[in-house]
Amino acid sequence: MNVKIFDLERDHKEFKDNLIQIFEKVLSSGEYILGKEGEAFEYAFASYTGVRYGIGVGNGTDAIRIGGLACGVKAGDKIVTTPNTYIASAMALTTHGLIPFFCDIEPDTYNIDPERLEDLLKKERGIRLCIPVHLYGHPSHMDEVLDICKKHNVKVLEDACQAHGTLYKGKKTGSLGDAAAFSFYPTKNLGCYGDGGMVVTNSPGIYNQALMLRNYGQTGKHIHTIEGFNSRLDEVQAAILRFKLGKLDEWNERRRHIARVYFNELKETPLKLPHEAPWAYHVYHLFVVRTEKRDELMNFLREKYIATLIHYPTPIHLQHAYSHLGYTKGTFPVAEKMAEEILSLPMYPSLREEEVLYICEQIRTFYKK
Ligand SMILES: Cc1ncc(COP(=O)(O)O)c(C=O)c1O
């Protein structure tokens, strides 16, 4: 058996004909950017997420950049996110002149620790935007985050790039903060065939600002009211995403089923398995286990033709790109320890039960050695 870490070709096989039809339809419409398909998908995804507005953009990084700027932050302002996320959670705005701060995480959900956030906001005056990341598809503790941020006059932009369909106390992630950013990168729970992203919000002000920012700051043809970007979700991707949105809940359920098989088969091993809080509906964008023998296990599985990955091996504050900030090892111990021990096992809707059983059998063999 040869198990891939993602298998996009297999995931899409069953509806390849539908995708080709959609592509042909858009091709013959003659409308490729900012047309009816984009609007229809923005409406559909905003409704799915339980918010009023969706603004399709070029990718998830731009969704954070445009969503953040639309919340009112500007160059020189301070922002805070977690150190154990994908680099884009910080880089989206630091490339625009914003100053990053990091807050350590909870050891079980791997998401922002509200107590440490409160300490940071008390200590470091002037942080204007908080970007909680719903990492791996598990929601952050949003009630606490929102309360603390409100108290300190900090706006909240959810990084929901890994959390399409995740529930926090019955509500969709993306509907909780001032705005939220989604990515439709191909491997995401809802992915397109290239890059894509969306800002969602309930605020008419943030909506209008994001609409301008994604399209050269335009308010009308050749009327540029503010400086903006060129970052739009194209019609082909939007049409395909609208079709795939109809399958998202079923795929998320399939991921949860695969997770249950992993839990059952691995419960006797020393691995630390993912946590699902009682108030959460985890969509398992990634299935991340933990062990001090991470590198040995990874090599062992590679020899058995099972691919794994590490999301993410170096916390953001220790990346060379941010060396000018002067962080050293030991600053965020929970996130740093996690980075040394985590391993992502294969997780995608078309992963077969016999493949999951094979992976688990090999892991059990590893521990028997
Ligand atoms: C947590 C997180 N934030 C931001 C991004 C950036 O999204 P994109 O790759 O679409 O720019 C990603 C995905 O790669 C992500 O996983």
The ligand as a MOL file (V3000), in Angstrom:
LIG
                    3D

  0  0  0     0  0            999 V3000
M  V30 BEGIN CTAB
M  V30 COUNTS 16 16 0 0 0
M  V30 BEGIN ATOM
M  V30 1 C -4.0880 29.0700 9.0010 0
M  V30 2 C -3.8330 29.5930 7.6160 0
M  V30 3 N -3.8280 30.9290 7.4220 0
M  V30 4 C -3.6200 31.4480 6.2010 0
M  V30 5 C -3.4020 30.6410 5.1020 0
M  V30 6 C -3.1210 31.2770 3.7740 0
M  V30 7 O -4.0090 30.8800 2.7720 0
M  V30 8 P -3.5270 30.8780 1.2340 0
M  V30 9 O -2.5450 29.7770 1.0720 0
M  V30 10 O -4.7970 30.6280 0.4740 0
M  V30 11 O -2.9570 32.2180 0.9520 0
M  V30 12 C -3.4380 29.2590 5.2600 0
M  V30 13 C -3.2940 28.3130 4.1380 0
M  V30 14 O -2.3650 28.0460 3.5150 0
M  V30 15 C -3.6310 28.7180 6.5540 0
M  V30 16 O -3.6200 27.3920 6.7520 0
M  V30 END ATOM
M  V30 BEGIN BOND
M  V30 1 1 1 2
M  V30 2 1 2 3
M  V30 3 2 2 15
M  V30 4 2 3 4
M  V30 5 1 4 5
M  V30 6 1 5 6
M  V30 7 2 5 12
M  V30 8 1 6 7
M  V30 9 1 7 8
M  V30 10 2 8 9
M  V30 11 1 8 10
M  V30 12 1 8 11
M  V30 13 1 12 13
M  V30 14 1 12 15
M  V30 15 2 13 14
M  V30 16 1 15 16
M  V30 END BOND
M  V30 END CTAB
M  END
